[in-house]
């Protein structure tokens, strides 16, 4: 087969909207870029003919590509779905992998500012993708040094995102559930993003005494080389604070603010019929913030998944509830070891594996995932 599709679907017992996450990997490494994107397109068309996806709408599409600048022309204009492209080369040797998110019986609206609104009876789901700032100068000032430039870009991105949320009567603190932050040259520039994000969060009332936002902050590039920081974000309008639980797993992990960063390890959102669990980028770390098993990819992989399971457990979920997973590796030479681990331990979970150095060089692997678990809570409206 020239394309492999992994499908993670959730069908609620009460007949409300089903959801599916799909991971598509191309198995034709010797094909040209044009041929590989054609194969991706055909795989999506075949996928949408499956019985599981009848009456489903494509809501989000994320391309993981090996060369964003040169491959951007192959990305055809989308319909209404939220689209992301990030340079994180797939580790199966192909030029692109694809993550798709489908939901049954929804209306999807693409607004003028780029916000994609997925409307349900009681909640509106806001997807903002490819948030970026190209300027590395402020006004007529001289060219900024890169550490200052990324702080400026980060600030500009969050300010525009805050305006988007405000237009929907939402706030960063009450409605933003998840962010994905991609930093060009993460080993050098991550600290600048962290500083700007922390300062902005403090201004918006997000502190160690309140809460932060589930996130992945990792190496990634955009189609424009002057974009130092790229962000995707997901928010829910209509959600109540009591429906949101921040996951810590303090037996395995320490609070992120203890080593100077500001994100939640995971966030669970409980609806009347299901729980969405967003696990942030998670690595081989202990509850003192120390790297576990330095320079040993096999043991780091096992510890990483132990941490993921500990976070899921706080939301009464397990690995079989995981609908999609992204595995980030720093070193391409570790691919075969991690693939073998996944084949043995989690053969049914849809995933993509990409090259993306983590924010701390000693972390050889990072994993993020989304799980969906059935619940029956009459206190809240269904998803």
C-alpha positions in Angstrom: 0.0 0.0 0.0 1.3 3.5 -0.9 -0.6 5.1 2.0 -1.3 3.8 5.6 -4.3 5.2 7.5 -4.7 4.9 11.2 -8.2 5.7 12.5 -9.3 6.4 16.0 -13.0 6.9 16.3 -15.4 7.6 19.2 -19.2 6.8 18.9 -21.2 8.0 21.8 -23.9 5.7 23.3 -26.5 8.5 23.2 -26.3 9.0 19.4 -24.7 12.5 19.6 -21.9 13.5 17.3 -19.3 10.8 16.6 -15.6 11.9 16.2 -12.7 10.4 14.3 -9.0 11.2 14.2 -7.1 9.9 11.2 -3.3 9.7 10.7 -2.1 9.2 7.1 1.4 8.1 6.3 2.8 7.8 2.7 4.8 4.7 1.9 6.4 5.8 -1.3 9.7 7.5 -0.3 11.1 7.4 -3.9 8.1 9.3 -5.3 8.3 13.0 -6.1 6.7 15.6 -3.9 4.0 16.0 -6.5 3.3 12.3 -6.5 3.3 12.0 -2.7 0.8 14.9 -2.3 -1.4 13.2 -4.9 -1.3 10.0 -2.9 -2.3 12.0 0.2 -5.2 13.5 -1.6 -6.4 10.1 -2.9 -6.0 8.6 0.6 -8.2 11.4 2.0 -10.8 10.8 -0.7 -10.9 7.0 0.1 -11.0 7.7 3.8 -14.1 9.9 3.5 -15.9 7.0 1.8 -15.6 4.8 4.8 -18.9 3.9 6.7 -17.4 5.4 9.9 -17.1 8.8 8.3 -20.5 9.1 6.6 -22.2 12.3 7.8 -18.9 13.5 9.1 -17.3 16.9 8.4 -13.6 17.5 8.1 -12.8 20.0 10.8 -9.0 20.2 11.1 -6.1 19.1 8.9 -2.4 19.2 9.9 0.4 18.6 7.5 3.8 17.5 8.8 6.2 18.2 6.0 9.9 17.7 5.3 10.4 21.1 3.4 7.7 23.7 4.1 9.0 26.4 1.8 9.2 24.2 -1.3 6.1 22.0 -0.6 3.7 24.8 0.2 2.5 25.1 -3.5 1.3 21.5 -3.3 -1.3 22.4 -0.6 -4.5 23.1 -2.4 -7.0 25.6 -1.0 -9.1 24.0 1.6 -12.9 24.2 2.1 -13.8 25.4 5.6 -11.6 23.2 7.7 -8.7 24.6 9.8 -5.4 23.8 8.0 -1.9 23.8 9.5 1.5 23.1 7.8 4.5 22.7 9.9 8.0 21.6 8.9 8.6 18.5 11.0 9.8 15.8 8.6 8.0 12.4 8.9 10.4 9.8 10.0 9.3 7.1 7.6 11.2 8.8 4.9 8.3 10.5 3.1 7.8 14.1 2.4 4.5 14.6 4.3 2.2 13.0 6.8 -1.3 14.2 7.6 -3.5 14.4 10.7 -7.3 14.8 10.1 -10.1 15.4 12.6 -13.7 14.6 11.6 -16.9 15.3 13.6 -20.4 14.1 12.7 -23.3 16.4 12.1 -21.6 19.8 12.6 -21.6 23.1 10.9 -18.1 24.5 10.1 -17.6 28.1 9.3 -14.4 29.7 8.1 -14.4 33.3 9.3 -12.7 36.3 7.7 -9.9 36.4 10.3 -9.0 32.7 9.7 -10.9 31.4 12.7 -12.6 28.1 12.0 -15.8 27.8 14.0 -17.3 24.3 14.6 -20.8 24.9 15.9 -22.6 22.4 18.1 -26.0 23.0 19.9 -24.4 24.1 23.2 -20.8 24.8 22.4 -18.8 26.6 19.8 -15.3 25.2 19.1 -12.7 27.7 17.8 -9.7 26.5 15.8 -7.0 29.1 15.0 -4.1 27.9 13.0 -0.9 29.3 11.5 -0.8 32.3 13.9 2.4 34.0 13.1 4.2 37.4 12.9 6.8 38.0 10.1 8.2 41.2 11.3 11.5 41.2 13.3 11.5 44.9 13.7 9.1 47.1 15.7 8.2 50.3 14.0 11.3 52.0 12.6 13.7 50.3 15.0 16.8 48.6 13.7 16.7 44.8 13.1 16.3 43.1 16.4 18.6 40.4 17.7 16.8 37.1 17.4 16.2 36.5 21.1 14.3 39.8 21.2 12.7 39.2 17.9 11.1 36.0 19.0 9.8 37.7 22.1 8.3 40.4 20.0 6.7 37.9 17.6 5.3 35.8 20.5 3.7 38.9 22.1 2.2 40.0 18.8 0.7 36.5 18.2 -0.9 36.3 21.6 -2.3 39.8 21.3 -4.0 39.0 18.0 -5.3 35.7 19.4 -6.7 37.5 22.4 -8.6 39.9 20.1 -10.0 36.9 18.2 -11.2 35.3 21.5 -12.7 38.6 22.6 -14.8 38.8 19.4 -16.4 35.5 20.4 -16.9 36.7 24.1 -14.1 34.3 25.2 -10.9 34.8 27.2 -7.5 33.1 27.3 -8.0 32.0 30.9 -11.5 30.7 30.6 -11.8 29.3 27.1 -8.4 28.4 25.6 -7.9 24.7 26.0 -4.8 23.8 24.0 -2.0 25.4 22.1 0.7 24.1 19.8 3.8 26.3 19.6 6.5 25.7 17.0 9.8 27.4 17.5 12.4 27.7 14.8 15.8 26.6 16.1 14.3 25.6 19.5 17.7 25.0 21.2 18.5 28.6 20.8 15.2 30.4 20.7 12.9 28.5 23.0 13.9 30.7 26.0 12.7 33.9 24.3 9.3 32.4 23.5 9.0 31.2 27.1 9.8 34.6 28.5 7.3 36.4 26.3 4.6 33.8 27.0 5.1 34.0 30.7 4.9 37.8 30.7 1.7 37.7 28.6 0.1 35.0 30.8 0.8 37.1 33.9 -0.9 40.1 32.3 -3.9 37.9 31.6 -4.1 36.4 35.1 -2.5 33.0 34.4 -0.2 32.2 37.2 1.0 29.2 39.3 -1.9 30.0 41.6 -4.5 29.9 38.9 -3.7 27.7 35.9 -2.0 27.6 32.5 -2.9 26.0 29.2 -2.1 22.5 27.9 0.6 22.9 25.2 3.4 21.5 23.1 6.4 23.8 22.6 8.8 22.2 20.1 11.0 22.6 17.0 9.0 23.5 13.9 9.2 25.9 10.9 6.7 27.6 8.7 6.6 28.4 5.0 8.2 31.8 5.7 11.8 31.6 7.0 11.4 34.9 9.0 8.7 33.4 11.2 10.4 32.4 14.4 7.3 31.2 16.2 4.2 29.6 14.9 1.1 28.8 17.0 -2.1 26.8 16.6 -4.8 27.1 19.3 -8.1 25.5 20.3 -10.8 27.1 22.5 -14.3 26.2 23.5 -17.1 28.8 23.9 -19.9 27.8 26.3 -17.6 25.7 28.6 -17.8 26.3 32.3 -14.8 26.3 34.6 -16.2 23.3 36.5 -16.0 21.2 33.4 -12.2 21.8 33.0 -9.7 19.7 35.0 -5.9 20.3 34.8 -3.9 17.1 35.0 -0.7 17.0 37.1 0.4 13.4 37.9 2.6 14.7 40.7 3.8 11.1 41.4 5.6 11.2 38.1 6.0 14.9 37.0 6.6 18.3 38.6 4.7 21.5 37.9 6.2 23.1 34.9 6.6 26.5 36.6 9.3 24.9 38.8 11.7 25.0 35.8 10.5 28.3 34.4 7.9 27.4 31.8 4.1 28.0 31.9 1.9 25.2 30.5 -0.3 22.5 32.0 0.7 18.8 31.7 -2.7 18.0 30.4 -6.3 19.2 30.4 -9.6 17.2 30.5 -12.9 18.7 29.4 -16.0 16.9 30.6 -19.2 17.1 28.5 -22.4 15.3 29.3 -21.6 12.4 27.1 -17.8 12.3 26.8 -14.5 13.6 28.1 -11.8 15.1 25.9 -8.3 14.6 27.3 -5.5 16.7 25.8 -2.0 15.5 26.9 0.7 18.1 26.4 4.1 17.3 25.0 5.4 14.8 27.6 9.0 13.5 27.9 11.1 11.3 30.1 11.1 13.4 33.3 10.5 12.8 37.0 8.7 14.7 39.7 11.8 16.8 40.5 12.0 18.0 36.9 15.1 15.8 36.1 15.7 13.9 32.9 15.2 10.2 33.4 17.5 7.8 31.5 19.8 10.3 29.7 21.0 9.1 26.3 18.9 5.9 26.4 16.1 6.2 23.8 14.5 2.9 24.7 14.2 3.6 28.4 13.2 7.2 27.8 10.4 6.0 25.5 9.1 3.7 28.2 9.3 6.4 30.9 7.6 8.9 28.6 4.6 6.6 28.1 4.5 5.8 31.8 4.1 9.6 32.4 1.4 9.8 29.7 -0.5 7.0 31.4 -0.2 8.7 34.7 -1.7 11.8 33.3 -4.5 9.9 31.5 -5.3 8.1 34.8 -6.1 11.4 36.5 -8.9 11.7 33.9 -10.0 8.1 34.5 -8.7 7.2 31.0 -6.2 4.6 29.6 -4.1 4.2 26.5 -6.9 2.4 24.6 -8.9 5.7 24.9 -6.2 7.5 22.9 -7.6 8.5 19.4 -4.5 10.2 18.0 -0.8 10.6 19.0 2.2 12.5 17.7 5.7 11.2 18.5 8.6 13.7 18.3 12.2 12.5 18.0 15.4 14.5 18.2 17.5 12.0 16.4 16.5 10.1 13.2 18.7 7.2 14.3 16.3 6.4 17.1 13.3 5.8 14.7 13.5 2.0 14.5 13.7 1.6 18.2 10.7 3.7 18.9 8.7 2.2 16.1 9.4 -1.3 17.5 8.2 -0.1 20.9 5.0 1.2 19.5 4.3 -1.9 17.4 4.7 -4.1 20.5 2.9 -1.9 23.0 0.3 0.2 21.2 -0.3 -1.3 17.8 -3.8 0.1 17.4 -3.2 3.7 18.3 -3.0 6.0 15.2 0.2 8.1 15.3 2.7 10.0 13.2 6.4 10.1 14.1 8.3 13.3 13.1 11.7 14.9 13.5 11.3 17.7 16.0 13.9 18.4 18.7 12.3 19.0 22.2 12.9 22.1 24.2 15.6 20.4 26.4 18.4 18.7 24.4 18.6 15.8 26.8 15.0 14.7 26.0 15.3 12.3 23.0 11.5 11.8 22.7 8.3 13.7 23.4 4.8 12.4 23.0 1.4 14.3 22.8 -2.0 12.7 22.4 -5.7 13.2 22.5 -8.0 10.7 24.3 -11.8 10.5 24.2 -13.7 8.7 27.0 -17.4 8.0 27.3 -19.1 9.5 30.4 -22.7 10.1 31.5 -23.0 13.3 33.4 -26.4 14.9 33.2 -25.0 18.1 34.8 -23.5 19.2 31.5 -24.7 19.4 27.9 -23.4 16.8 25.5 -20.5 17.6 23.2 
